[in-house]
Amino acid sequence: MPEGEKDAFWISQNAELRLTATPVLYHCEPIWSWKADSLPDFAIWGMLEGSGQLRRNGKPFSLAPGICFLFEPGEEIEAEQDLADPLSLFVIRFQILDTDANELSSNDIQTPGQPVHVSSGRILEPIAQLALAWDAENEIEKQLQDHSLRMLLLLMADASRTVFDERIARVSSLIDSDLGRKWTIEELARESSLSPSQFSRVFSKQYGESPIQNLIHRRMNAAKQLVLETDFSIDEISHRVGYENHAFFQRQFLKHIGFDPESLRRNRAL
């Protein structure tokens, strides 16, 4: 790192962080999209669920659970979600001050030019909840918020050591486009122009879990959405997300979602 520049690790350990807006959690409606010609502050965006696309100063990136961005003031951002897989994401806007309480600009900070993947949305969510539970009048909640923001920056600093591979991101989008397909490691490896062993290694490093486990989690999240938002039969939902064995689908759903599909549907209006 060039002398004088400060990265996410330095910020997490040394800087004073001041919120410029209340942290927000978005459960995006189908028509959601977002555009800013010039961001006013530093911001962390973290993806918890869903998929979509984002353009950062004109450069495209895929969105998936666990993907995080650290944006600088002045950046141009456009984002939209996949209609069949709506996004849930959190946004935290803040200023960064150095040890002498001087506000730092984007010229002073070395932010990752690529998105980073911090394992999965399941790890991000509890940290995000701490950041979101912020009351300016409550000193304990302010401290929790500060610690959670620093934890996010630490996770991003660690994850940024792994190069974000767009080949793997493209395969990720391909999987989302057809969750019911019987994907094999060999097929996915061909799509990424890697050998099966290389593909599995790079995918696991980028997404924090093996391709098979990641596919199961995506299928279960998609099934949960279909249970809650459609009137499809449970059998039809099972087939749509790639399960021919209804009993096995029920067991997987209960294991990953915490409810069986019928119970979740009965309680969806509560």
C-alpha positions as CSV (number, residue, x, y, z in Angstrom):
1,M,0.0,0.0,0.0
2,P,1.5,3.4,-1.0
3,E,2.7,5.6,1.9
4,G,-0.1,7.8,3.1
5,E,-3.0,5.6,1.8
6,K,-5.3,3.9,4.3
7,D,-7.1,0.6,3.5
8,A,-10.1,-1.1,5.1
9,F,-8.0,-2.7,7.7
10,W,-6.4,0.6,8.8
11,I,-9.8,2.2,8.9
12,S,-11.3,-0.6,11.1
13,Q,-8.4,-0.2,13.6
14,N,-7.6,3.5,13.7
15,A,-10.2,5.8,12.1
16,E,-13.2,7.5,13.7
17,L,-16.3,6.5,11.9
18,R,-19.4,8.8,11.8
19,L,-22.7,7.9,10.3
20,T,-24.1,10.4,7.9
21,A,-27.5,8.6,7.6
22,T,-29.4,6.0,9.5
23,P,-28.4,2.5,8.3
24,V,-31.1,1.0,6.1
25,L,-32.1,-2.6,5.3
26,Y,-33.9,-3.0,2.0
27,H,-36.2,-5.9,1.2
28,C,-36.6,-4.8,-2.4
29,E,-39.9,-4.7,-4.2
30,P,-40.0,-6.2,-7.7
31,I,-39.8,-2.8,-9.4
32,W,-36.7,-1.8,-7.3
33,S,-33.8,-0.2,-9.0
34,W,-31.3,2.4,-7.7
35,K,-29.1,5.1,-9.3
36,A,-26.8,7.8,-8.0
37,D,-24.8,10.0,-10.2
38,S,-22.4,10.9,-7.4
39,L,-22.4,9.3,-4.0
40,P,-22.2,11.9,-1.2
41,D,-20.4,9.7,1.4
42,F,-18.4,6.5,1.9
43,A,-20.8,3.6,1.9
44,I,-20.9,-0.1,2.5
45,W,-23.5,-2.2,0.6
46,G,-23.9,-5.8,1.7
47,M,-26.0,-8.3,-0.1
48,L,-28.0,-10.7,2.1
49,E,-30.4,-12.4,-0.4
50,G,-31.3,-12.4,-4.0
51,S,-29.4,-11.6,-7.2
52,G,-29.0,-8.7,-9.6
53,Q,-26.5,-6.5,-11.4
54,L,-24.6,-3.3,-10.4
55,R,-22.6,-0.9,-12.4
56,R,-19.9,1.0,-10.6
57,N,-18.6,3.9,-12.6
58,G,-19.8,2.0,-15.7
59,K,-18.2,-1.3,-14.8
60,P,-20.7,-4.2,-14.4
61,F,-20.7,-6.6,-11.4
62,S,-23.0,-9.5,-10.4
63,L,-24.9,-9.3,-7.1
64,A,-25.3,-12.4,-4.9
65,P,-25.5,-13.1,-1.1
66,G,-22.3,-12.3,0.7
67,I,-21.1,-9.7,-1.9
68,C,-20.0,-6.4,-0.3
69,F,-18.9,-3.1,-1.8
70,L,-17.0,-0.2,-0.1
71,F,-17.9,2.8,-2.2
72,E,-16.2,6.2,-2.2
73,P,-17.8,9.7,-2.4
74,G,-18.4,10.8,-6.0
75,E,-18.8,7.3,-7.4
76,E,-21.6,6.7,-10.0
77,I,-23.7,3.6,-9.1
78,E,-26.6,1.9,-10.8
79,A,-28.2,-1.3,-9.5
80,E,-31.1,-3.5,-10.4
81,Q,-32.3,-6.9,-9.2
82,D,-33.4,-10.1,-11.0
83,L,-37.2,-10.0,-10.9
84,A,-37.3,-13.7,-10.1
85,D,-34.9,-13.4,-7.2
86,P,-35.4,-10.1,-5.3
87,L,-32.6,-8.5,-3.3
88,S,-32.3,-7.9,0.4
89,L,-29.4,-5.6,1.2
90,F,-28.2,-3.2,3.8
91,V,-26.6,0.2,3.2
92,I,-24.4,2.1,5.7
93,R,-23.2,5.6,4.9
94,F,-20.4,7.2,6.9
95,Q,-17.5,9.6,7.1
96,I,-14.0,8.6,7.9
97,L,-11.8,10.7,10.2
98,D,-8.1,10.2,10.9
99,T,-6.5,10.0,14.3
100,D,-6.4,13.9,14.4
101,A,-10.2,14.1,13.7
102,N,-9.6,15.3,10.1
103,E,-12.1,14.1,7.6
104,L,-10.5,11.8,5.0
105,S,-11.4,12.0,1.3
106,S,-11.4,9.3,-1.4
107,N,-7.8,10.4,-2.2
108,D,-6.7,9.3,1.2
109,I,-8.4,5.9,1.2
110,Q,-7.6,2.7,-0.7
111,T,-10.9,1.0,-1.2
112,P,-11.3,-2.3,-3.1
113,G,-12.0,-1.7,-6.7
114,Q,-13.7,-5.0,-6.9
115,P,-16.6,-6.3,-4.8
116,V,-15.5,-8.7,-2.1
117,H,-17.3,-11.9,-1.0
118,V,-17.4,-12.3,2.8
119,S,-18.4,-15.9,2.9
120,S,-22.2,-15.7,2.7
121,G,-25.3,-13.6,3.5
122,R,-25.8,-15.7,6.6
123,I,-22.7,-14.3,8.2
124,L,-23.4,-10.8,7.1
125,E,-26.9,-10.6,8.4
126,P,-26.3,-10.7,12.2
127,I,-23.5,-8.1,11.8
128,A,-25.8,-5.9,9.7
129,Q,-28.6,-6.2,12.4
130,L,-26.2,-4.8,15.0
131,A,-25.4,-1.9,12.7
132,L,-29.1,-1.3,11.9
133,A,-30.2,-1.3,15.6
134,W,-28.9,2.2,16.1
135,D,-30.4,4.8,18.4
136,A,-28.5,8.1,18.6
137,E,-29.7,8.5,22.2
138,N,-28.6,5.1,23.3
139,E,-24.8,4.9,24.1
140,I,-24.7,1.1,24.1
141,E,-26.4,0.8,20.7
142,K,-24.0,3.4,19.4
143,Q,-21.1,1.3,20.5
144,L,-22.6,-1.8,19.0
145,Q,-23.1,0.0,15.8
146,D,-19.5,1.2,15.8
147,H,-18.2,-2.3,16.5
148,S,-20.3,-3.9,13.8
149,L,-19.1,-1.3,11.2
150,R,-15.5,-2.0,12.1
151,M,-16.2,-5.8,11.9
152,L,-17.6,-5.3,8.4
153,L,-14.5,-3.4,7.4
154,L,-12.3,-6.2,8.9
155,L,-14.2,-8.9,7.0
156,M,-13.9,-6.9,3.8
157,A,-10.2,-6.3,4.3
158,D,-9.7,-10.1,4.8
159,A,-11.9,-11.0,1.9
160,S,-10.3,-8.5,-0.4
161,R,-7.1,-10.7,-0.3
162,T,-9.0,-13.1,-2.5
163,V,-9.3,-11.8,-6.0
164,F,-12.9,-11.6,-7.2
165,D,-13.2,-13.8,-10.3
166,E,-15.8,-12.7,-12.8
167,R,-15.8,-16.2,-14.4
168,I,-17.2,-17.6,-11.1
169,A,-19.7,-14.7,-10.8
170,R,-21.0,-15.5,-14.4
171,V,-21.4,-19.1,-13.4
172,S,-23.2,-18.0,-10.3
173,S,-25.7,-16.0,-12.4
174,L,-26.1,-19.0,-14.7
175,I,-27.0,-21.2,-11.8
176,D,-29.6,-18.6,-10.6
177,S,-31.2,-18.6,-14.0
178,D,-32.1,-22.3,-13.9
179,L,-32.1,-23.6,-10.3
180,G,-34.1,-26.6,-11.3
181,R,-31.4,-27.9,-13.6
182,K,-29.3,-30.9,-12.5
183,W,-26.1,-29.0,-12.5
184,T,-22.8,-31.0,-12.3
185,I,-19.4,-29.7,-11.3
186,E,-18.1,-30.7,-14.7
187,E,-20.8,-28.5,-16.5
188,L,-20.1,-25.5,-14.3
189,A,-16.4,-25.9,-14.7
190,R,-16.7,-25.9,-18.5
191,E,-18.8,-22.7,-18.3
192,S,-16.0,-21.0,-16.3
193,S,-13.2,-22.4,-18.6
194,L,-11.6,-24.1,-15.5
195,S,-11.0,-27.7,-14.7
196,P,-13.4,-29.2,-12.2
197,S,-10.9,-29.1,-9.4
198,Q,-9.9,-25.5,-10.1
199,F,-13.5,-24.5,-10.4
200,S,-14.4,-26.0,-7.0
201,R,-11.4,-24.4,-5.3
202,V,-11.9,-20.9,-6.7
203,F,-15.7,-21.1,-6.2
204,S,-15.3,-22.1,-2.6
205,K,-12.8,-19.4,-1.9
206,Q,-15.0,-16.8,-3.5
207,Y,-18.3,-17.8,-1.9
208,G,-17.2,-19.4,1.3
209,E,-18.7,-22.8,0.7
210,S,-18.5,-25.6,-1.9
211,P,-20.5,-25.3,-5.2
212,I,-22.9,-28.1,-4.0
213,Q,-23.6,-26.5,-0.7
214,N,-24.1,-23.1,-2.3
215,L,-26.5,-24.6,-4.8
216,I,-28.6,-26.1,-2.0
217,H,-28.8,-22.8,-0.2
218,R,-29.9,-21.0,-3.3
219,R,-32.5,-23.6,-4.0
220,M,-33.9,-23.5,-0.5
221,N,-34.0,-19.6,-0.6
222,A,-35.8,-19.8,-3.9
223,A,-38.2,-22.4,-2.6
224,K,-38.9,-20.3,0.5
225,Q,-39.8,-17.3,-1.7
226,L,-42.1,-19.5,-3.8
227,V,-43.8,-20.9,-0.7
228,L,-44.4,-17.4,0.6
229,E,-45.3,-15.5,-2.6
230,T,-47.1,-17.9,-4.8
231,D,-49.9,-20.5,-4.7
232,F,-47.9,-23.2,-6.4
233,S,-48.3,-26.6,-4.7
234,I,-45.4,-27.8,-2.6
235,D,-44.8,-30.6,-5.1
236,E,-44.5,-28.1,-8.0
237,I,-42.1,-25.9,-6.0
238,S,-40.0,-29.0,-5.2
239,H,-39.7,-29.7,-9.0
240,R,-39.1,-26.0,-9.8
241,V,-36.0,-25.9,-7.6
242,G,-34.6,-29.3,-8.8
243,Y,-36.0,-31.9,-6.4
244,E,-37.8,-34.9,-7.7
245,N,-38.0,-36.7,-4.3
246,H,-40.7,-34.8,-2.4
247,A,-39.7,-36.2,1.0
248,F,-36.0,-35.3,0.5
249,F,-37.1,-31.8,-0.5
250,Q,-39.1,-31.5,2.7
251,R,-36.2,-32.6,4.9
252,Q,-33.8,-30.1,3.1
253,F,-36.3,-27.3,3.5
254,L,-36.8,-27.9,7.2
255,K,-33.0,-28.2,7.8
256,H,-32.2,-24.9,6.0
257,I,-35.3,-22.7,6.6
258,G,-36.3,-24.0,10.0
259,F,-39.9,-24.7,9.1
260,D,-41.5,-27.3,6.8
261,P,-43.1,-25.7,3.7
262,E,-46.7,-26.3,4.7
263,S,-46.2,-24.6,8.1
264,L,-44.4,-21.7,6.6
265,R,-47.2,-21.2,4.1
266,R,-49.9,-21.4,6.8
267,N,-48.1,-18.7,8.8
268,R,-47.1,-16.4,5.9
269,A,-49.9,-13.9,6.7
270,L,-48.9,-13.5,10.3
